[in-house]
Amino acid sequence: DTFLGYYYSTYAKKVKQNHIFSCNQDNWNKNQLRVHLRKSDLPEDEIVDHNSIKTGFYGMKENYPKSAKGLKTAIANRQKDIKASMPELLKEIEAPGLNPYKQVEMYCKYRPIVPHEHHSDVFYKKPSPEVFALVKKEKKSRKNFRGELNKVKADEIRKERIKSNLEKFTVGPEMKKQKIDKPKDDEESGGKTQPNKGEPAEG
């Protein structure tokens, strides 16, 4: 992306707003490569022209005179200059490789079971002492974290049990009293409803 930025103009603030991009050989004209941008295919969305070639591309000012002839020569040599600048500007990206935890896992768990002729493979090489120390420290940290998390969960479960038992203790005696009182009233009245005071008894 950085290398292309030396020769091509940016599409900043144009990509998200537009969803249709079109370009063909007819859009090429000397130092211009017109790209048609459009938000949608609806009639109200007009086509916007974008010149994808950088006007003052890399090397033009330094290597060519500031004149119409110099500009013409720079445009003619542009493709050749891009290829020539690759060793200087196009940087090779180094692969990050296996992360430390996978390095230790591949060496300790998988290297012993793969064929011996593959033991020298970069995937199974012995990690450095620093990598072993880093993984050991991380495992210890994760273990402590899981221990703290389990402790919090256990405390929450204990609190819920205490709350549930308190609710049973509060509600239980009242329900028990209601169940006992009713048969006691029936026994005293002989199964008949006792009249209120001041009311004549039946029969």
N, C-alpha and C positions, 0 to 999 in steps of 0.2 A: 504494500500500500504506500509506503514511504517512497519507494523507487518510482512508482507510477505518478506520484504527486509532483515529480520533477518535470514531467512532460504533459500531464493531462490535468485539466481543471477539475475542481471538486464539485461534487453533487450535494454538498451540504445544504440543508433546508429545502431540498428538492425531491428527495427520494420518498419521504413519508407522505408528502402532499400529493405525489403523483404515483399512479399505479400502471400506466401504460407507457412503455418506452419502445421507440422504433428507430431504426437506422439502416441504411443500405448504401451501396456504392455511389448512388446519385447524390448522397448528402456530403460527399467528399469534394472539397474545393480548396486546393493549395494548402493553406495553413488552417483550414477549418474543417471540422467533422461535425456536422449538425445532427444532434440527437433530438428527436421530437418527444416531448413530455406532455402527458395529459392526465388529468385527475380521473376521468372516467370517459366512457363512450357516449355520455349524454350530450345532447346538442348544446347545452349551455356551457359545457367545459371546453374551452378553446385549446388548441395545440400551442405549446410554448417551445421555442427553439433554444437549444443549449449547445454552445460550442465546446466540445469535449477536449479540444487541444488547447493547451496553455499558450497564451499569446507570447509571453516572454519565457519560453521553455529553457531548460537548463543548458548552459553552454553557448547560447546564442549571442549574448552580450560580450562574453569573454573571448569567443573564437571568431566572431564575424564583425565586419565594420558596420557602423550605424548608418546604413544607407539602404536604398531600395534594392540595389544589387546585392548587398550583404544579406538582407532579409531573404531574397530569392534563393541565394546559395544555401543559407541555413535551412530553409524549408526543403530544398532538394536533398540535403545531406542528413536530414533529421533522422530517418530510419537507421542510417549507418552510424550516426552519433549515439543513438540509443543503445545499439549493440556494443559499441566501443566503450560505453560508460558502465556496462554491467559489472565488470570486475571491480570497479571502484565503488559504485553506489549500491549494487545489489548484494546485500549481505546474506550469507547463508545462516539460516535459523538452526541452531543446535537443538536437537531433540532433548527434552527434559529427562527422558529415560524413566526407569521404574522409581516409584516413590520409596522412601526408606523402609516402610513396613512390608511392602511387597518384595523388596530385595532380601530381607531377612527370611520371609516366608519361603521364597523360591529356593534359597540356599539350605535352610534347615529342614523343610518338609519335602520338597520335590527333588532336589539334587540327588539324595540317596536312592531314589527309586527310578531315575531316568538311566538309560544306557550309559555306560562309562565313557563312550566316545563323545558324548555331549556335555560332559562335566566342565569342559573348557569354554563352553558357550557363555557369552556375556550375561545371559539371563540367570546363570547358576553360579556366577563368581562370588567369592566370599566378600561380604560387605566390610567396610572399614570399621575400626573400633568406634569411631564417632557415630556411625550409623547404628551400631548395636546399642550404644549408650542412649542414643536418642529414642530408639524404639522401646528400650527398657523403661526409660523415664515416662514415656507416653502411656505405656501399659499400666504402670503404677498409678499414674494420674487418673486414667479411666477407671481403674479398680476402686480408687478412693471415691470417685464421683458416683459410681454405681452403689457403693456402700452408703453414701450420704442420701442418695435418692431412695434406696430401699428403707432407710431409717425414717425418712419423711413419710413414705407410704405406710409404714407400720404404725407410726404415730397417728396418722389420719384414721386408720382402721380401728385403733384402740379408742380414739375419741368417739367414733361412731358407735362402737359397742357400749361405751359408758353412757352415751346419750340415750341409746335404745333401752338399756337397763333401767335408767332413771324414769323414762316414760312408762315402762311396765310397772315399776314400783309405785308411781303416782296414780295410775289408772286402775291397777289391779285391786286394791282393797275396796274401792267404791263399788266396782262390779261385783265383788264377792259379797258385800253387804247387801246389795239388792237381791242377790240370789237367795240369801239366808232369810231375810226379813219376810219375804212373801210367804214361804211355807209356814213360818211361825205365826203370822196373822191368821192363816187359814185354820191352824190347829186350835188356837184359842177360841175362834168363833164357831168351831164345829162345822166348818165348811160354809157357814152363813155369813152374810154381810152384816156387821154390827151397825145399828142405827146411830145417828149422830145424837149428841146430847140435846134434850129438849124435844125430840121427835118421838111419838108413840111407837111402841114395838108392835109388829104385826102378830096377829093371832091372839 
